[in-house]
Amino acid sequence: MVPPLVNVQPGPPAAAPLSAEAWLAAIVENSDDAIISKSVDGIITSWNKSAEQLFGFVASEAIDQPITIIVPPHLLEEEDTIISSIRAGERIEHFETVRRRKDGTLVDVSLTASPVRDKNGTIIGASKIVRDISERKRLVERQDLLLREMNHRVKNLFAVVNSLVSMREKTATSVSALADDLRGRIRALAAAHSLTMPATDSASQSSVLVSLFALIQAIFTAHQDKDNERIVVRGSDIQVSASALTSLAMLFHEFVTNSIKYGALSTIAGHIEVEIKNEDGLLLEWVEIGGPRIHMPAGPSGFGSRLERLTIESMNGSISRDWKPEGLSLALRIPSQSLLAK
């Protein structure tokens, strides 16, 4: 039996296998990390695509230039130390530092540098793997600030609760009345605390605008008396974004806590008058009356003051204080664009 004829068409020629050097070059060129080689004198000899993206120099601009084109002036000695280590045959691993882009901006990086030897074992240069760790550093700094802020907030809440107990025990008619009064105030404090917690994800930064008066009510309710309104708020309500709400809640919480510790709310007779004005943004005028005489603090500011300053700066706002004999007066200004920022 004769087998059927099969028409076999020749396929495309097989690609020639890459050499080891070509494979290595392809890996370097397509790496997500910046990979740079330099001579023992610090002259750049290779510069991959990720290095172009990270530093802004294309390869033709970087090659044959000194590696110091990406080193900030104040860290030049650091680069000298790295080159000395390479010449001594030492490897540097995961060294966190700062480098400079073409436009002059600085970037946090982690770098690993290894000696490069020729076939005789002589060190002829170095290879560097540079990874952008800016986002990681920002996250760590934010976590640190949040932890410190939460620690500060919890201490303040304990101080507030202690003050409430001390003040109410002098006027409560019974243990039951004291418990009921404190229970309601602590619930209000918890509600205010939840408002002052910074948003942790983009979903919570809603585009919905929120009433400034609603925020003020949540923050101040815990400090009001049924028969004696200790914090009087007047003026025009303003709509603010959820992002601005977080910052303002932090500020109001700080103001009222300081008043409980040192100002008008530290006494039974003291009270606060707050006026809200819409003058191309927020103008909040805060006047304390009937508290102990206080003076402008001397010496370095605490974390609460630092947090307040950073929060106001982040909103492009300003604050002024006047330590009058009858009590503290302050004026807080926040521009409209910051109140509506998402």
Stockholm file with secondary structure:
# STOCKHOLM 1.0

chainA/1-342         MVPPLVNVQPGPPAAAPLSAEAWLAAIVENSDDAIISKSVDGIITSWNKSAEQLFGFVASEAIDQPITIIVPPHLLEEEDTIISSIRAGERIEHFETVRRRKDGTLVDVSLTASPVRDKNGTIIGASKIVRDISERKRLVERQDLLLREMNHRVKNLFAVVNSLVSMREKTATSVSALADDLRGRIRALAAAHSLTMPATDSASQSSVLVSLFALIQAIFTAHQDKDNERIVVRGSDIQVSASALTSLAMLFHEFVTNSIKYGALSTIAGHIEVEIKNEDGLLLEWVEIGGPRIHMPAGPSGFGSRLERLTIESMNGSISRDWKPEGLSLALRIPSQSLLAK
#=GR chainA/1-342 SS CCCCCCCCCCCCCCCCCCCHHHHHHHHHHTCSSEEEEEETTSBEEEECHHHHHHHSCCHHHHTTSBGGGGSCGGGHHHHHHHHHHHHTTCCEEEEEEEEECTTSCEEEEEEEEEEEECTTSCEEEEEEEEEECHHHHHHHHHHHHHHHHHHHHHHHHHHHHHHHHHHHHHHCSSHHHHHHHHHHHHHHHHHHHHHHSCCCSGGGSCSCCEEHHHHHHHHHGGGCCSSSCSEEEEECCCEECHHHHHHHHHHHHHHHHHHHHHSGGGSSSCEEEEEEEESSEEEEEEEEESSCCCCCCCSSCCHHHHHHHHHHHHTTCEEEEEEETTEEEEEEEEEHHHHSCC
#=GC SS_cons         CCCCCCCCCCCCCCCCCCCHHHHHHHHHHTCSSEEEEEETTSBEEEECHHHHHHHSCCHHHHTTSBGGGGSCGGGHHHHHHHHHHHHTTCCEEEEEEEEECTTSCEEEEEEEEEEEECTTSCEEEEEEEEEECHHHHHHHHHHHHHHHHHHHHHHHHHHHHHHHHHHHHHHCSSHHHHHHHHHHHHHHHHHHHHHHSCCCSGGGSCSCCEEHHHHHHHHHGGGCCSSSCSEEEEECCCEECHHHHHHHHHHHHHHHHHHHHHSGGGSSSCEEEEEEEESSEEEEEEEEESSCCCCCCCSSCCHHHHHHHHHHHHTTCEEEEEEETTEEEEEEEEEHHHHSCC
//
